[in-house]
Amino acid sequence: MTKGTINVSVENIFPLIKKFLYSDHEIFLRELVSNATDATLKLKHLTNIGEAKVEYGSPKIEIKVDKDNKKIHVIDQGLGMTTEEVQKYINEVAFSGAEEFIDKYKDKVDDPGIIGHFGLGFYSAFMVAEKVEIITKSYKDEPAAHWICDGSPNFTIEPSDKTERGTEIILHIAEDSTEFLEDSRIRTLLLKYNKFMPIPIKFGTKEETLPLPEDAKKDAKPEKVRVDNIINNPNPAWTKQPTDLKDEDYKSFYRELYPMQFEEPLFNIHLNVDYPFNLTGILYFPKMTNDLNIQKDKIQLYQNQVFVTDNVEGIVPEFLTMLRGVIDSPDIPLNVSRSYLQADSSVKKIASYITRKVADKLKSLFTENREDFEKKWNDIKVVIEYGMLSEEKFFEKAEAFALYPTVDGSYFTYEELFNKIKAKQTDKDDKLVILYASNTDAQHSYIEAAKDKGYEVLLLDSPIVSHLMQKLETSKENVSFARVDADHIDNLIKKDDTKISKLSDEEKATLDELLKETIPSEKFMVQLEPMDSNAAPFIITQPEFMRRMKEMQATGGGMFGMGNMPEMYNLVVNTNSALVGEILNTKTKKKQERLISQSLDLARLSQGLLKGKELSDFIKRSYEMIK
């Protein structure tokens, strides 16, 4: 038997590892299973190249929980270690790394910039164990070794009678970590971190019913047997070639990733690149809501099929964090506990690649089946519009597939829209005015007024559309967006054919004075406009700039403080309306005020601005007038 002291100058390094290295104690199992997987895959490689003269077979990793004796066993059938290798890899290499880590970072242990090059995964065992044993036999023809350490720098190594190749790690669980002796806890951790590890992981057994043979008697009962309970899927869809997968395979994998998600994804994007970095994965577009926050943290990040995190900020561009799926890359630099992403040039390249790949896929979906793409537009538009705002390269590529739907259900690309409306919707200053509505019911009368002129009206109702229009107005020449209720239609697209008012200047001044006496100036800015005689007498509008700034403020960005400003509306009064002429010619002041109040309330009602007591008073007054 060999006894020794691990050569470290930091007295009792284990509490320091426990405190500084890993914030989350549960990852001990991830690390130990990952080490077991590495040992098994290394053996596979050595047998393939003929260096290991042994039968690889069908190895698996087994996890056992011995609750009575407060022990957890992690057993593999990998390449194992000789006594010398235990001495080297367990006592020297890892501990020198641990000492280097503690020495370097003891003053800034919360710093997320710690680089994980220390090979310390095994020592995460001491976060939950008061004593750890390693029983290991190498694939080489050498005796087995038994290493024991009680969490102090002292260890022993003695011969073992283990005859089978591989390594068994025994954790003697500490009193403050007995939660890990529950089968349900271990099962949850294995499903969280090791669900897609490339080596089968056995955790207990399960009962299976054998199928009856064809010649079985009618009253024969199927035989039940106990079989290994393999908890993982060693060959998940993202590790396969896209050509080997059907549409149903992708849907099936989606259900495996999100068992509680009952809606099918709209489509998927298979990522597969090996230069200048390694990255595989599958991203899914789920049905989106207009809520920008509810969907995030659904993409899972893996390193060589080991789950790392579902916070992929930095690796996946912000606008794609609303998608779902898996990304797996050995080249993503993480800190020693795999908890934080490192700032690194390769990360930017990965994000750029994913952006390009998603844009290319969207373009091909649009080109191959435009009708189907249009049907899905409302479910994916938030992601695409967000991408157009936040990623310049995506904005450029989106020109080919971003759609602009109309209130009548037609869909145009920007180029198609431009060509369709430029003849009619270019104003006297040679500016193209793109009209849009955000709510077809609330803005129905304004939409109809625009249609009467032969204008197209888009339906743009996502929460970030104000930001997107601002972006389009700055990137396109001589283009502006105007919501149909931002002014009366002749003012939204001003032509040379100016309408003549039926009222004289003197009559307009009298009318203006009369309106200002009755209409609250803190809520409405009155403007007199000559319009078609059949147009509404009173129209309430909200200036495009003010309203848009408030909307942008509400979703982040825009002019500071706009969101706190009171609602201000324009009241456009049609000087060519017969009713307006009647108001002016009515003899009694009381009747004039009643007609103005009633007309204003009708305009407010059409905009959904009449509520509470004012609405009740209006209804009561209207009944009185009918009498």
N, C-alpha and C positions, 0 to 999 in steps of 0.2 A: 504493500500500500504506500502511495506517495502522499505526503502532507505538504502543504505549502501556504505561503501568504501571497496573495495577488499583489504585484509590485505597484502600489499606488501611494502617492504622498498625501492624497486627500483622505483623511481618516473616515472610515465607514462611508463609502461612496454611494451605497444603495439608497439611503434616505434622500440623497441629493438627486439621484436619477428619478426617484419617485416624485420628488417635488418639482424638479425643473424640466424634466425631459418630456413628459407626457401629461397633458392636462386631463386627459380622459383615460381612466384606468382600464376601461373595457377593451381597449385596443391590444392588450396583451395577447388575446386569442388570435386576433388578426395577424400579429407578428409571428407567433409560433407556427400557425398554419402556413403562413407565407414561407417561412424557413423550411418547413417540411416539404412544401411544394417545390421549392428551389432544389432541395437535396434529391428529390425524385426526378425532376427534369434533367438535372446534371447527370444522374445515372443513365437516363435514357440517351443523352447525347454521347456519353462515354461508351455505351454498348453499341450505338450506331456506328461510331468511328473505329470500333474494335479495340479500344483501349481497356475497357472493362470486360474481362472474359467471364461474364455471368449472364444468366437468363434474366432479361428485364421483366417479363411476365406482364401481369395486370395489377400493378401496385395501387394501393389506396392509402389514404390517411384516416386514422381512427381517433375519435375523441371519446374518452370515457370519463364519467363523473362518478366518483366514489363518495357519496354523501356521508356515509357512516364514519369513514376514516378521514374525511375532509381533504380529499385528494382529487386532482384533475390530471388525466394522462393524455398526452398528445403523442401518437405513435405513427411513425412513417416506415416505409419500406424502401427508402432512398439509399444513397451511397454510404451513409454511416461515417464514423470517424475512428481512427486509430487512437491509442493513448497519446501519441505524440501530437496528433492533430487537435485533440481536445485541449492539450496543454497550450498549443499555439493559438488556436482560434477562440477558445473560450477564456483562457486566462491572460493571454498577452494582447492579441490584436484588439479585441473588443474593449478590454479594460483600458488600454492605452488611449483608445478613442474616447472612452468615457471620461478619462482624466483630462484629455485635451479639451473636451466639450466643457466640462465644469470650469476649468481654468480660464477658458476663453470667454465664457458667457455668464459667469457667476454674478457679474454686476448688471447684466441686462437680460435677465432670463425671460422677460416678457416680449423680447424683440422677435417679431415674426420673421426676421431675415436670417435665421439660423440654417446653415446648409447641412443637409443630411448625408454626410459622407463617412459616418463613424461605425456603421455596422452594429448598431446597438439594439436591434430588434429583440434578440434573445433576453436581454436584461430587463425588458419590460415585464418579464415574469415576476420580478421581485416587487412590482407594484401591488400584487395581490397575494404573493406567497411569502411565508416566513422561511421556508427551506425549499430548495430546488435540487432535483436529482436528474442526471443525464445517464441513461444506459444505452450504449451505442456499440454497434459492430460494423466495421467497415466491409465494403465489397472486396477489399484486399484480404488475402488469407492471413489475418492477424487476430490476436485475441480481442475479445470485447472489453470495453472499459466502463467504469461506473464512477461518475463525478458527483460529488455532494458539496453543497455550499449553503450555509445557514444565514446568508444575508450580511455576513461580516467579510472582511477581506480574506478569511481563512477558508481553505477548501481541502478536500481529500480526493484522490483518484486511486481506485483499486480495481483489480481484475473482476470481470463479470462472467457468469455462466450463460449469458445470452448467446443463442446459436443462430438466430435468424438475422439476416442483414437489415440494417436500418437503425433508427434512433427512437428511443422513448424518453419523453420528458415528463417528469412527475412533479407537480406543483403541490406543496403542502400549504393549503390555503390559510391565510392569516385570519384572525378573529374579525378584523374590520372589513373583510371581503367575502364573507360566507354567502352573500347573494349569488356568487358565481358557482355555488354548489347546487343550484336549482336547474334541473333539466331545461325548463322553459326559458331561463335566462340565456343559457348556452345556445339553445336552438335559435333564439332571436338574434344573437350575435353572429352565429354562423350564416344565417340567412341575410343578415345585413352586410357583412364584410366578405364572405367567402362563397356567396351563392353561385358565382360563375368561375370559381377556381378551376384550372385545367386538369387537376387530378381529383378523382372521386373521393368524397369525404363521407366516411361512415359515422353516423351518430345513432347508436342503438340498432334495434331491429324493428321490423313491422310485419304484420300478418298479410299474406297474399293468398288469393284463391286461385288454385290451378285450374285451367280450362279442362272440361271433361273430354275424353277421347271420343272420336266419332262413333265408335261401336259400344259406347257405354249404355248400360241398361237405363230404362225410363226412370226408375226410382233411385238411380245412383246420385249420391251427393258429392259435390266437388270437394276436393281435398284442400285443406288450409295448411299453409306452411309459413314458417317465419324466415324472412330474408333480411339481408343487410338493408338498413335504411340509409340510402345515399341522399344526402341533403342538398347537393348542388347539381348544377348542369355544367359539366366540364366543356361542352362545345356550344356556347351560345351563338346566336345568329351572327353577331358582328365579327366573329372570328372566321366566318366562312366567306367564300367569294360570292358577290352579287349574282353571278350567273348560276350558282347552285341553289338559289333561293326563289321561291314563288311568293306571290302576293300574300297567300295564306300563312306562309312561314313568318313573314314580317308582322302580320296581325297577331299571330300566336305568341311571338316574342314580346309584343307590346303588352299582351295580357299577362305574360309572365313577369314583366317589369312592374306592371300596375294592376295587380289582381282586383283592386277595389274600383277600377275605372271601367265603367260599363259602355261608354261610347267608343266606337271605333275611331282610330286616327284617320285624318283626311288623306294623308300620303306620307311617305318616308323618304329620307335621303341617306344613302349608304356612303359612308366616308371610308376611303381606303388609300393611304399614301405612304410611301416608304422613303421618299426623298423630297426635301432636305431634312425631314424628320419622320419618325414613325408615328402614324396615327390611324386608328381604325374606329369605327363607331356607326351607330344608326341614330338619326334624329327623326322625330315624328312631329308633324303638324297636327295638334289636336284642334278641336273646335274652340275658337276663341270667344271670350266675352269682350265687352268694351272696357273692362276693368284691367288696367295695366299692371296691377300688383298681384292679383290673386293667383296668377299662373306660375310664378317663378319658383326656382329651386326644385325643378323636376328632372333636370338632366343629371345623370350620375357619372362621376369621373372615376375611372379605373386606371391602375398601373399594372399591366400584365395580368389582367383579369382579377386584380385585388381591388375591392371598393375603397376609395379614398374619401370622397366627399360628394355632396350634392349641391355644393356652392361653387359654381364654375365661373364666377365672375373673373374676368381677365383672360380666361382661355377662350370662352365663347363670347363674341361681341354682345354687348348689353341687350340689343334688340332681339337676339335669339335666345335669351335666357327664359323666354316664355314658352319655348318648345319643350319637348320631352325626349328621352332616349338615353343613349350611352356614348361616352367618348373614352377611348382607351389609348394611352400613350406612355411608353417608357421614358419619353424625352421631356415630359413636363417636370420642371424642377420644383421639388417640394422641400419643406424643412424637415428636420430629423424626425418629427412626430407625424409627418405627412399631413399636418393640419393646415399649413399655409402655403400658398403659391409664392414662388420667388419671382421677383421682377427679372425678366430675362428676355433676350432678343428672340429666342426661339418661340416664346409664348406669343409674341406679336405676330410672328410668321404663321403660327397655328391659327390664331384668330382671323388673320387675313385669308388663309386657305379656306376656313370654314365659311366665311362670308362669301367668297367666290363660288364655292361649291353649291351653297344654298341658292345663290342668284342663278347659276347655270341650270340647276334643277327646276326652278320656278319658270325659267324661260322655256325649257323643253316641255314642261307640262302644259304651258300656255299654247305653244306651237302645235303640239301633238293633238290636244283635245281642248280647243278654246271653249266650247260649250260647257264642258265639265268644269273647267277652271273658273268660268263666270259664275257657275252655281256655287262654287266654294268661296267666292271672293269675300262675302260678308264674314265668313268664319276665319279668314286669314289676313284681312286687310290691316288690322291693327299692327301686326308684326311687320308687314311690308312698309307701311307708312312710317313706323318707328325707325325702321332701317334706313329709309330714304332720308330721314331727318338726321340720323346720328352717324351714318357711315357714307362718306363721299363716294367711294367706289361702288357701293351698293346703289346709291342714288343714280349714278350713271347707268348701271346695268338695268335698273328697274324701269328705265324708259321703255324697254321692250315688252314688259309684262304688267306694269302697274295699271290698274283700270280706274276709269272715272265713270261711275254709273249715273244714269239720268233718272229723273222721277218717274219716267215711263218704263223703266226696266231695261233700257239699252245700255251697253257697255262699250266704252271707247278707250283706246290708248290715248296718250296725250297728242300724238301726231294726228290720229284720226279725228279727235275732237277739234283740234286746231283747224284742220282742213274743212270740217263740216260747218263751223260757226264763223269763220273769219269774214265771210262776205257780209253777213247780217249783223254781227255783234262787234264790229269795229266802230269806235265812236269817231266824232269829228276831229279829234286830236290824233287819230291813227293808232289808238290803243285798243287792244282786244280785251273785251270785258267778259269774263266767264261767270255766268250766274249760277248760284247754287242755293239749295234749301237744306235745312238740317232736320226739318220735321214737316212731312207732307201734309199732315192734318192741320197743324197750327198755322202753317204758311200757305194754305190752299188758295186763298184769294189772290195772293201776290204771285203765286206760280201761274195761276190762270191768266193774270194780266200780262205776264211775260210770254206765255204761250200764244196769246192773242196777237202778239207782235211777231210771232214766228221764231221766237228765241228758244234755244235749248236750256233746260235747267238741270243741273247736276244734283244728285242727292249725296251730300257729304256729311256724315253724322258721327264719325268716330271722335273720341275725346281729344285727339291731337291734331285735328284737321286745321285749326287756326295756325299752328306752327308750320304745318306742311305748306299751306297756301303762302305764308310769308317766305318760305324757302323757294317755292316755285316762282313767286314774283321777283325775287332777287336773281334767280338763275335764268329766267326766260326774259327775252327783250319785249318791252311794250305790252305787258300782260298784267291785268289785275283781276282779282276775284271780288265778287260782290254778292252778299246774300240778298235774296229777292225782296226781303222786307227792310233793306237798309235805306231805301228811298223809293219814291214812286218811279215807275219803270222808265219814264222819259228822262229822268235825272240819272238813272243808273247807266244808261247807254245814251249819251247826249248826241243827237244828230243835228244837222244844220237847219232842219225844218222846225224852227221855233214856233210854238203854238201862241196864238194871240188870245189875250184875256178878254172876256165879254164885259168885264168891269173897267170903269175908268180909274185913273190914278186916285181921284178923290174918293170914289166908292171903296177902293181897296184900302185906303187910309182909314176910312170910317169902320170898315169891317175889321181891320187889324185891331183898332182900339176896342171895339166891341168884344172881340174874342179874348183879348188880354184881360179884360175886366172879369170875365167868367172862368177862364181856364187857368189853373194854378201854374205860375211861371217856374216854380221850383221843380216841376215834374215834366213840363212840356215846353219845347221851343216851337213857336208857331211860325210856319212859313206858307205864304200864299203862292200857289202855282197854277198856271193855266193848263188844264189837262183836257182829255176828251170829255164831252158833256155826259157820256154814259158811265164814266169812271166814278168810283165812290166819292162822296162829298168830303168825308174826313178819312185820312189814312194815317195810322201811327207807324212810324219807322224808327229804327235805332241806328245811328251812324255806324257804318262798317268799322271804321278805325277804333272807335271807343269800345264797341262791343267785342271786337276781336282781341283787343288788348286785355280786356277783363277775362276773356276765355283763356288766353295764353297765361295770364297770371294764375288762374285757377289750376292749370296743369303744369305749372313751373315755367318760368321764363316770362318774357314780355316786359313792359314798362313797370318799374317799381311803383307800388302803391295803387295801381289801377284797380286791383281787385277790391279795394275798400271804398271806391267812389260810389255815390248814390246812382241808382238807375236813372238815366236821362233819355227822354224820347223826343223825337220830332213829331209835331202834328202838322201834316201836310193838308192844307185846305184847298180844294179844287174850286177855283174862282169861276169855272164854266159850268158848275153843277147848278141845276134848277133849285135844289134845296138851299144852297148857299145864297142864291139870289133872293129866295123867299125870306131867309133869316134877315138879310139886309133891309128888305122892304117891309118887314113886319112893323106895325105901328107901336105896339106896347113893348116896353123894356122887359117886362116879366115874361111875355111870350117868347121874345128873342132869347132870353137866358135859358128858358125851358127847352127850346129847340136846339140850342148849342149844347146844353148838358146832355140831352138825349142822343144827339149825334156823336158827341165825344164818347159817351158810354157804349154806344154801338161799336165804335172803332176799337175801344178798349176790350170789349167783349170778344171781338174777332181775333184779338191778340192774346186772349187768356189773362188779361190784366185786371179784369173786374172781379173782385173777390169780397167775401165777408159782408159787412154792413152795406158797402157801396153797391154790391150785387143785389142784395135784398131790396134796397131803396129803388134801384133801377127797375126791378121786376114789378114792384108795387106801383111805381109811376107809370110803367107801360100799360098795366091793367087799367089805370085811371084814364089813360089816353084812349084806350079802346072803347071805354064807356061813352 
